[in-house]
Amino acid sequence: MSMFKREWRTRLVTIAATAVISTMGAVAMNAAMAATPAETIKVRHQGMKDLGGAMKTINDQLKTDAPNAAAIKGAGVKVKAAVDGMPNWFPKGTGPETGVETAAKPEIWSDAADFAEKMKAFQAEGGKIVSLADAGDVEGLRTQVKTAGKACGNCHDKNRVKKES
Amino acid sequence: MRVWDAPTRLAHWGIAICFGVSWWTVETYRMEWHRWSGYVMLGLLLFRVYWGVFGSTTARFASFIRGPREIWAHVTHLGTRSATDSMGHNALGALSVVAMLLMLVAQVTLGLFTVDVDGIESGPLSHLVDFDTGRLLAKYHGIGFTVLQWLIGLHIVALLFYTFYKRDRLIPAMITGNKPWQPGWDEASAALRFAPFWVFFVGAILAAGAAWYITAS
């Protein structure tokens, strides 16, 4: 009796868990699939803007006589968000063909291998900024922001529409 | 006859060169040089404003900025194919000078606070503004450049008009400082005073020092 009961309970828990997990999975997939190109582009723009703001914070601190370690660390966390998130910001079908205003050029997708390589370079150089910022290594950051800046520019030169300012 | 002193000419050509260098360096994204060009431009503009108050008479704002009646009188004589009777800036050209100087001062000031889209390149005072403000000022810096292109374009077209239509040799005058004597200059030449060297020296030190102080942060 007790044997049967335990088995029955286990089975019930398994069923429930399966139901919950698959529902969550379906919801998550729905959410991912529901992101329209416009929404993805919006996320991308905001992400790039946050990255720019974080880079400015670090560069501003490096300019001062006594850089604020907490401010640099906080900016490093934002850089990490971009390092981790950026590969998801450029799914196929979010280029200029969408009609949504974007500086992303079609080359991102037509020369995907090159783009992926440049993305990796950004992640590597940006990742170094994250660890240096976390460690509060001001001198290390001074050279790394320039190296990382080149990695950014390297990709932007080819894949981003040049604007007046 | 000498009408433009050396500091006025040096400031003029220095500003012209810095404008060209700033243009070229932003097109090729050499931002370190772009900043340096802007710092020199700032010093030159500060000096030119100082010289407009304490310099030689042909360089002084008070002596070349004229009222609407004189400007209109000059406009009505634009069609006549004779050199202008003003020794330094003519009444209409004075407006162009003031417009260009004001716009250049605004442009350099905006540049001090400007931030690029990646938060990587920025002006020396950009740490005083947040990223969004820095980006907005960058946009105005871009618009300011377009306005300057038009103003300087107009300046060059006017120079060509005076040179070839009115046979007024304004371009050599800004290089050598000399203009051929013209009838009607008696009064102006009697009032012409060149500032002594020490006034230039003090102004150059002040302008360079101020530019250094503003940008060295």
Boltz contact constraints between the chains, C-beta under 6 A:
constraints:
  - contact:
      token1: [A, 52]
      token2: [B, 117]
      max_distance: 6.0
  - contact:
      token1: [A, 52]
      token2: [B, 118]
      max_distance: 6.0
  - contact:
      token1: [A, 52]
      token2: [B, 119]
      max_distance: 6.0
  - contact:
      token1: [A, 53]
      token2: [B, 131]
      max_distance: 6.0
  - contact:
      token1: [A, 55]
      token2: [B, 119]
      max_distance: 6.0
  - contact:
      token1: [A, 55]
      token2: [B, 120]
      max_distance: 6.0
  - contact:
      token1: [A, 56]
      token2: [B, 115]
      max_distance: 6.0
  - contact:
      token1: [A, 56]
      token2: [B, 119]
      max_distance: 6.0
  - contact:
      token1: [A, 56]
      token2: [B, 131]
      max_distance: 6.0
  - contact:
      token1: [A, 60]
      token2: [B, 127]
      max_distance: 6.0
  - contact:
      token1: [A, 63]
      token2: [B, 127]
      max_distance: 6.0
  - contact:
      token1: [A, 149]
      token2: [B, 120]
      max_distance: 6.0
  - contact:
      token1: [A, 152]
      token2: [B, 118]
      max_distance: 6.0
  - contact:
      token1: [A, 164]
      token2: [B, 142]
      max_distance: 6.0
  - contact:
      token1: [A, 165]
      token2: [B, 138]
      max_distance: 6.0
  - contact:
      token1: [A, 165]
      token2: [B, 139]
      max_distance: 6.0
  - contact:
      token1: [A, 165]
      token2: [B, 141]
      max_distance: 6.0
  - contact:
      token1: [A, 165]
      token2: [B, 142]
      max_distance: 6.0
